[in-house]
Amino acid sequence: MATFQAQVMALTGINISSSSTNPTEAQLTQYLTDGAKEVINHLPKHLLPLCSAEQSFTSGTPDTLNTGKVLNVFRNDGDIKQPCRQIDSSYKGRVLDSDDMDYASVTDPVYYIENNTMDVIPNSGAVTYSEVQHPDVVYSADSILIFPDEAEYLVPLYASVKSLQSLLANKSGNTNITTAFVLLKAAVDQAETAANKFESSIVDSVFGDEDTFITASSQLARVKAALDDAEDVINGDEPSATTDAYGAQANEDIELVSSAINIAQSEIRRAQAHLQEWVAIGDMRVKEVNAALSEAQGYASEIQSRLAVDSTEYSWYEKQQAKLQSDYDRGLSLLKGGAK
């Protein structure tokens, strides 16, 4: 016969092992033990003797009870075991009076339960009684001792329902999703930090960087200087009014015109080089923002994927839990309906 662990795993689809969590093997053992107790609490009277074991003590010395279900109390009168009738503990004094109609004798003994113990009157007699037991059911077992066979299948059903409830509770705290959320926030924060550097109020902003905009060595200052130089040699009297490009053209000095245009083109190329340098600096910021946002989008997609998987699994486990709960309730109802 399959172990209870194997039965529960087959019913639930959950892998329960020495390294598993929610449920663990220890939790499964607890669910099985609790299930056996619940089934016993619903057993009809004719099945209770199958869950009981004989206990003994000497009357006059109260015996501690393990459960509230006591069956067949006897006191030996020296020849035979006389059945004991139960009385309320408040009558324990009256039954000692030989004139009382409820007087307890060796042939008509009584028992009572008080303060989690049981005692029998008259004293000094050998007492035996049947007490319903609540067994400990280990996950690796394949049967339950002192338990009716017709009710045993309900125990792994009960444990399966509880195992699924444990798993469903754990689904609401998926650590992989939590980790992805943390990384998503970090990536968004990184993008925000990089984007903030475009703001002129920030010291390390590309637009607030003096080396980029303000000082004589800045990229844009160099762009302006190169363009100014190009303008000067075209029509800015550089090196003189007659030797700039316009002046040379007016004087029909083709050599000077060509030389001025070459200088202007060189300055324009220099301006373009400085401008590209400046754009590259800004572009690095853009790339940093885009890279961080791309990373954030990746984590967001991962979260969505994991949520979709969790949602599908949660739905299946939830439906299976409801089905097994229905099977358990139906089995328990049939068991109680078979009472005699």
C-alpha positions in Angstrom: 0.0 0.0 0.0 1.2 3.5 -0.8 2.4 5.7 2.1 0.2 8.5 3.2 2.8 10.9 1.8 2.5 9.3 -1.6 -1.3 9.4 -1.5 -1.3 13.1 -0.6 1.2 13.9 -3.3 -0.9 12.0 -5.9 -4.1 13.8 -4.8 -2.6 17.3 -4.6 0.2 17.4 -7.2 2.5 18.8 -4.5 6.0 17.5 -4.1 6.5 16.9 -0.4 10.0 16.0 0.7 12.6 16.5 3.3 13.5 19.8 1.7 10.0 21.1 0.8 8.2 23.9 2.5 4.5 24.6 2.8 3.9 21.8 3.5 6.9 20.2 5.1 6.9 16.5 6.1 6.4 17.5 9.7 3.4 19.6 8.7 2.0 16.6 6.7 2.4 14.4 9.8 0.4 17.0 11.8 -2.3 17.2 9.2 -2.6 13.4 9.2 -2.8 13.2 13.0 -5.4 16.0 13.1 -7.4 14.3 10.4 -7.4 11.0 12.4 -8.7 12.9 15.4 -11.5 14.6 13.4 -12.6 11.4 11.8 -12.7 9.7 15.2 -14.8 12.5 16.6 -17.4 11.9 13.9 -17.4 8.1 14.0 -20.7 6.3 14.8 -20.8 4.4 18.1 -20.4 1.0 16.5 -17.0 2.0 15.1 -15.6 3.6 18.2 -14.5 0.2 19.8 -12.2 -0.2 16.8 -10.4 2.9 18.0 -10.1 2.0 21.6 -7.5 0.4 23.9 -7.9 -1.2 27.3 -6.6 0.7 30.3 -6.4 -0.4 33.9 -6.1 1.0 37.4 -7.2 0.3 41.0 -10.4 1.9 42.1 -9.9 4.6 44.7 -6.9 5.9 42.8 -8.3 8.1 40.0 -6.8 7.4 36.6 -6.0 10.3 34.2 -7.9 10.2 30.9 -6.5 11.0 27.5 -9.8 11.6 25.8 -13.4 12.2 26.6 -14.6 8.9 25.0 -14.7 6.0 27.5 -16.3 2.7 26.7 -17.1 -0.4 28.8 -15.9 0.2 32.4 -15.5 -2.9 34.5 -14.6 -3.7 38.2 -13.5 -7.1 39.1 -15.5 -8.4 42.1 -13.1 -11.3 42.7 -14.8 -13.7 40.3 -16.0 -11.8 37.3 -15.7 -8.3 35.7 -18.8 -6.4 36.8 -20.0 -3.7 34.4 -19.9 -0.2 36.0 -22.7 2.3 35.6 -21.8 6.0 35.1 -23.0 8.6 37.6 -22.5 12.3 37.9 -19.5 13.2 40.0 -21.8 15.1 42.4 -23.3 11.7 43.5 -20.0 10.1 44.5 -20.8 10.6 48.2 -24.3 9.3 48.0 -23.3 6.0 46.4 -21.3 5.2 49.5 -24.5 5.1 51.6 -25.9 1.6 51.8 -29.3 3.0 52.4 -29.3 5.1 49.3 -31.1 3.6 46.3 -28.0 4.4 44.2 -25.6 2.6 46.5 -22.6 1.1 44.8 -21.6 -2.5 45.6 -19.1 -4.9 44.3 -21.8 -6.5 42.1 -23.2 -3.1 41.1 -20.1 -0.7 40.9 -20.3 2.8 39.5 -17.8 5.2 37.8 -17.6 8.9 37.4 -15.4 11.4 35.6 -14.1 14.5 37.4 -11.2 16.9 36.7 -9.8 14.9 33.8 -9.8 11.7 35.8 -12.0 8.6 36.2 -12.6 6.7 39.4 -14.7 3.7 40.4 -16.6 2.9 43.6 -16.2 0.7 45.6 -12.5 1.2 46.2 -9.6 -1.3 46.0 -10.9 -3.2 43.0 -9.2 -4.0 39.7 -10.7 -1.7 37.1 -10.4 -2.1 33.3 -11.9 0.2 30.7 -11.8 0.9 27.0 -10.6 4.4 26.0 -10.8 5.8 22.5 -7.3 6.6 21.3 -6.2 9.4 19.0 -3.2 8.0 17.1 -0.2 9.8 15.9 0.0 9.3 12.1 3.4 9.7 10.5 3.7 10.8 6.9 5.7 7.7 6.0 3.1 5.3 7.4 0.7 3.4 5.1 -1.9 2.4 7.7 -3.3 3.5 11.1 -3.3 1.1 14.0 -6.4 0.9 16.2 -8.5 2.6 13.5 -11.4 1.3 11.3 -10.3 0.5 7.8 -13.5 1.9 6.3 -12.6 5.4 7.6 -8.9 5.4 6.9 -9.1 6.8 3.4 -10.6 10.0 4.9 -7.4 10.8 6.7 -5.2 11.4 3.7 -8.1 13.4 2.1 -8.1 15.7 5.1 -4.3 16.0 5.0 -4.5 16.8 1.3 -7.0 19.6 1.9 -4.8 21.1 4.6 -1.7 20.7 2.4 -3.3 22.6 -0.4 -4.4 25.3 2.0 -0.9 25.7 3.2 0.4 25.9 -0.4 -2.2 28.4 -1.4 -1.3 30.6 1.6 2.3 30.5 0.5 1.4 31.5 -3.1 0.5 35.0 -1.9 4.2 35.5 -0.9 6.2 34.4 -3.9 9.8 35.4 -3.1 10.8 35.4 -6.8 8.2 38.0 -7.5 9.2 40.0 -4.4 12.8 39.9 -5.6 11.8 41.1 -9.1 9.8 44.0 -7.6 12.9 45.1 -5.7 15.1 44.9 -8.8 12.4 46.7 -10.9 12.4 49.6 -8.4 16.2 49.8 -8.4 16.2 50.0 -12.2 13.5 52.7 -12.2 15.5 54.6 -9.6 18.6 54.4 -11.7 16.7 55.8 -14.7 15.4 58.6 -12.7 18.9 59.4 -11.3 20.3 59.5 -14.9 17.4 61.6 -16.2 17.8 64.1 -13.3 21.3 64.8 -14.7 19.6 66.6 -17.6 18.3 69.2 -15.2 20.3 72.4 -15.0 19.8 72.7 -11.3 21.8 69.5 -10.6 25.6 70.0 -10.1 26.5 67.0 -12.2 24.0 67.7 -14.9 25.3 67.7 -18.5 23.5 71.0 -19.0 25.1 72.5 -15.9 28.6 71.3 -16.6 30.9 74.3 -17.1 33.3 72.2 -19.2 30.4 71.6 -21.6 28.7 75.0 -21.8 30.4 77.9 -20.0 34.2 78.0 -19.9 36.5 78.7 -22.7 37.4 75.0 -23.0 33.8 73.9 -23.2 32.5 72.0 -26.2 29.8 74.6 -27.2 32.3 77.5 -26.6 34.6 75.8 -29.0 31.7 75.3 -31.5 30.9 79.0 -31.3 34.6 80.0 -31.6 35.0 77.9 -34.7 31.9 79.3 -36.3 33.0 82.8 -35.5 36.3 82.2 -37.1 34.6 80.8 -40.2 32.4 83.9 -40.4 35.4 86.2 -39.9 37.3 84.8 -42.8 34.3 84.9 -45.0 33.0 88.4 -44.3 34.5 89.6 -41.0 37.5 91.5 -42.2 39.9 88.7 -41.3 42.7 89.1 -41.8 41.6 92.4 -43.4 38.7 93.9 -45.3 40.4 93.2 -48.6 41.7 89.7 -47.8 38.5 88.0 -46.3 36.5 86.0 -48.8 34.2 88.8 -49.8 37.1 91.3 -50.1 39.2 88.9 -52.1 36.2 88.2 -54.3 35.7 91.9 -54.9 39.3 92.2 -55.9 39.0 89.2 -58.1 41.8 87.5 -56.1 40.8 83.9 -56.7 43.7 82.5 -54.7 42.7 84.4 -51.6 39.1 83.5 -52.0 40.0 79.8 -52.2 42.3 80.1 -49.2 39.6 81.9 -47.2 37.0 79.3 -48.1 39.3 76.5 -47.1 39.9 78.1 -43.7 36.2 78.6 -43.3 35.5 74.9 -44.1 38.2 73.8 -41.7 36.6 75.9 -38.9 33.1 74.5 -39.8 34.5 71.0 -39.5 36.1 71.9 -36.2 32.7 73.2 -35.0 31.0 70.0 -36.1 33.6 67.9 -34.3 33.0 69.9 -31.0 29.3 69.7 -31.5 29.4 65.9 -32.0 31.5 65.6 -28.8 28.8 67.6 -26.9 26.0 65.4 -28.4 27.9 62.3 -27.4 28.0 63.4 -23.8 24.3 64.0 -23.8 23.7 60.8 -25.7 25.5 58.8 -23.0 22.9 60.1 -20.5 20.1 59.1 -22.8 21.6 55.6 -23.3 21.9 55.2 -19.5 18.3 56.2 -19.0 17.2 53.9 -21.8 19.3 51.0 -20.5 17.8 51.4 -17.0 14.3 51.6 -18.4 14.9 48.6 -20.5 16.1 46.7 -17.5 13.0 47.8 -15.5 10.8 46.7 -18.4 12.4 43.3 -18.3 11.7 42.9 -14.6 8.1 44.1 -15.1 7.7 41.4 -17.8 9.2 38.8 -15.5 6.7 39.8 -12.7 3.8 39.6 -15.2 5.0 36.1 -16.3 5.4 34.8 -12.8 2.1 36.3 -11.8 0.4 34.5 -14.8 2.0 31.2 -13.8 1.1 31.7 -10.1 -2.5 32.6 -11.1 -2.9 29.5 -13.2 -1.4 27.3 -10.5 -3.4 29.0 -7.8 -6.6 28.4 -9.7 -5.9 24.7 -10.2 -4.9 24.2 -6.6 -7.9 26.1 -5.4 -10.3 23.9 -7.5 -8.5 20.7 -6.4 -8.8 21.8 -2.8 -12.5 22.4 -3.1 -13.0 19.1 -4.8 -11.1 17.2 -2.2 -12.9 19.0 0.6 -16.2 17.9 -1.1 -15.0 14.3 -1.3 -14.0 14.4 2.4 -17.2 16.0 3.5 -19.2 13.4 1.5 -17.2 10.5 2.9 -17.6 11.8 6.5 -21.4 12.2 5.9 -21.6 8.6 4.6 -19.7 7.3 7.5 -22.0 9.0 10.0 -25.0 7.9 8.0 -24.0 4.3 8.5 -24.4 4.5 12.3 -26.3 1.7 13.9 
